[in-house]
Amino acid sequence: MRGVLLCLLLAPGPAGAGEILASSVRHEAGVYRLSVTAGIDAPLATVYRSITDYDNLAAINPSIVASRAFATADPRTHRVRSVIEVCILVFCKQVVQMQRVVQVNSRTIEAVMLPEGSDFRAGFARWEFGGDGVTTELHFSGELEPDFWVPPVIGPWLIERKLIREVTGTVRYIEQLDRLQEQP
């Protein structure tokens, strides 16, 4: 889950490009705390532009079926609705996220889940970006309280596996996009 997607339990330091450096999912009292750190072999501008292209999130995340941004009075704040296909073993369900997304600055994005119009009771996500100009380190942390049933015993393990798979796919897409932009 993109937005799902995606708590930060990472050691600071230079990122290796194109890889997941750390991830964790914890579950307590119906709330999932998620974190992932990834090294991306693309400059910050390309990564940030891809992640803030809210109407095209399905292109960078294999689980997002559709996404749409609704403008607000502030050009750095958007309401973003996304439909995500969540599969647990062989059972799949489409869930809706409605978020208020704020582009805090060129290195930080924050999102708050809006329960009305969402399949989540509450949630918060934060994307932080660092890098050396050639590669980018992405730190994602979030909390989600689903308004649907998740198997309690295997839920955290399955969500972490899905989080890693989705972030890996997103990283690959952004790196491929960057390589295409470099070609004459």
N, C-alpha and C positions, 0 to 999 in steps of 0.2 A: 504494500500500500504506500503510494508515493507520499502522499501527504502523510501517509501512515508511517505515510509513511513517515516517517519516519522518525533517549538519554545518552549522554556522551560520557563514556568511561574510557578515555584515551590518554595515552602519554603524548605530550607535545614533542615536536621534532619534525624534520623534513619528511614530506610524503613521498612514498614510492608511487610512480605514475601508474595509472590504470589498474589499481587494485584496492580491495577492501583492506583497511589497516586494522580496524577494530569494529566490533559490534556487540550489542547486548540488548536483551529484552527482559524486563522484570514485570511481574504481575502481582498486584496487591489490591485487595478490596475492589475488584472490577476495573482497575485502571492499569493500563499497560504503559510502561516507561521504556522508550525506545532510544537507541543511539547507534550511530554508525559514523565512521570516519573513512573517507576514501581519498586516494590519490588519483588525480585526473591528469592525463597527459594532454592538457590544453590550457591556454591562458585564461585568467580570471574573467576577462570580458566575454569570452565565448561561453564559459560555464554559466555565468550570471544571466546572459542574454537567453540561453536555452531554458533555464529554470524559470525565468520570468515571462516566457512566451506562453501565458496562461491559456490562450485559446488552442494551443497545439501541444499540450502536455502528453497527449496520447502518443505523440511521435517519439518522446524520450522515455516513456515508462510503459512497459508491456502490459501492465495491469489496468491502466487507465483506458476506459472505453470512450469517454468523452469528457471535454472540459470547456468551460466558458467563463470569461471574465466579464464582470459588470462594472462599469466605470463608477467612480464616486467623485465627490467634489475635489478631493486631493489626488493629484496625478500619481502619487507614490502609494496610494491605498486602493485596493481592489476587493470586490467580493468575487470569490472564485468558487464555482460549482464544478465538482468533478464526480463522475460515475466510475467506480472501480470494481473490477471483478475480483472477488476474493474466493479462493478455492482452498478447502481443507480436505485433504485426501481427494476423494472423487466428487465431493459436494461443492458446488459453486453457487455464489450469490453475488448479485450486484448491490453495492452499497453506495450511498450518496454522501458526499462531504460538501458542506457549504462553509467557506472560511472567509474571514476578513484578513487579507494579506497586506502587510505593510513592508515596503522596501525601505528599511531603516536607513541604510546607506549603501555604498557600492560593495560592501563586504558582509552585510547582514540582512536577512529577511525573516520576518516573524509572521506567524499565522495563528489566529484564534478560531476554533471551531464554533460555528453558529448552530446551536441545536435545532432551531426552526429550519426545516428543509434538509436536515441531515439525519443519517442513521447513527449518530453519535450523540451521547448526552453532553459531552464536553471534550475539549482537546486543545492542545497548544503545540506549536512546532517552531523550531528556530534553525535556520541554515546560516552557518558562518563559513566564510571563505578566507583562505590565506594562500600564499604562493610566492613564487620567485619570478613571475613574469612568463615563464615557460610552462610550468605545471601549476596546478591548483590543488589545495587540500580542502576538502569539503567536510565540515563537521555538521551532522544533523542530530538534533535531539528533539524529543517530543513526548507528549503524554496523550493518550487516547482512552476515552471511556466509551466503548461501543454500546449501542442500544439494541444489540442483537447478541445471541448466544455464541460464545466461543468455548470450545472444550477446555475445562479448567486444567486438566492434567497435562495435556500436550499443547495447549494453546500457545504459551510463550515460546516453546521450541519451534512450532510451526510458523509463528509470526516472525521469529528471528531468521529462519530459513528463507521465508518469502522476502523479508526486508533485504537480506544480502543478495538474493537473486535479482530483485528489482533495481537496487542501487548499482549492481554490476552491469545490468542491461543499460541503465541510464548513462553510466560512465562510458561504456563502449559507444553508445550513440553520440555523445558529446565529442569524444575523441575522433570518431569518424567524421563528424561534421567539421571539426577543426582541420582535419587533413584535407577535406574537400575544399575548404575555403583557402587553403594554402596553395592549391594547384592553380597554375596559370590559365 
